[in-house]
Amino acid sequence: MAEEKYLQVTSGRGPKECNLAVSRIVNSICAEGKKYAVHIAKTEVEEIDGFPCSVILRLVGVNLVVFIERWKGTICWVCKSPFRPLHKRKNWFVEVKPYQPFDCERVLDLKEVNFQSMRSSGAGGQHVNKVSSAIRATHLPTGISVQVMDTRSQLQNKEIAIRRLNQRLKELELAELDSAKDQKWRDQIEIKRGQAKRIFFGSHFLER
């Protein structure tokens, strides 16, 4: 049965040479994917000066664990800089790691909402105090709760509660998205340099 997984190929905010290595590694992953019957597509590309510093790949295939293990880790490209001929450094590092995309399409499912009727409080006369027209709505997966007593109609208060829960969920999604972006940034700048999983050499990007 086909699986779906994601990989991030990142230069860790490295120099331009590392960004070029990202491009070369993505091409190599895609080429090798064909041999393993893995369909690979770019879903997100972040560039600096025309070169990708981070690429998110979507992989679809059977037994993706084996294929991902071939790439997961630090990849080293050994080559004289094509941009700075006098530069002494020849080792350029890129990291390939599993990636979990952020789902920002959370939809309010009324089956996950607990509605509780209650008596309204505050101004409104005896009618408000006697009729349980107020509604407390709780979104069970997140624990977000709103209490509505805007009108004397329980049905109208329920509709208002649903709208407000939707708004609260959107606000939560934005906060989670900001947090996910911060984590992605931290992940990109923390490349583990050292023993490389795979090493490629020269301008032709050949593995030995």
DATAKA-V962956 format. One line per field, one symbol per residue. ss: DSSP state (a for helix, b for strand, c for the rest). phi: phi as a letter, one per 20 degrees, with the letter a starting at -180 (. if undefined). burial: + if it has 16 or more other ideal C-beta (glycine too) atoms within 10 Angstrom, else -. Layout:
ss=???
phi=???
burial=???
This chain:
ss=ccbbbbbbbbcccccaaaaaaaaaaaaaaaaaaaacccbbbbbbbbbbccbbbbbbbbbbbccaaaaaaaacbbbbbbccccccccccccbbbbbbbbcccccccccccaaabbbbbbccccccaaaaaacccbbbbbbccccbbbbbcccccaaaaaaaaaaaaaaaaaaaaaaaaaaaaaaaaaaacccccccccbbbbccccbbc
phi=.fdcbccddcemmffgfffffgfffgffffffgffeldeccfdbcddclndfebcddddcrdlfgfffffdfpeddddafgfdcgefefcdcdcddbfcdfeeddfdfdffededcebffcnfqnffffedeefcddceffdnfccccbfceeffffffffffffgffffffffffffffffffffffedfeeqfefbcdcmfelded
burial=----++++++++-+++++++++++++-+++--+----+-+----------+++++++++-+--+--++--+--++++-+-+----------++++++-+--------+----+------+-------+----+++++++----++++++----+--++-+++-++--++--------------+--++--+----+-+-+----+---
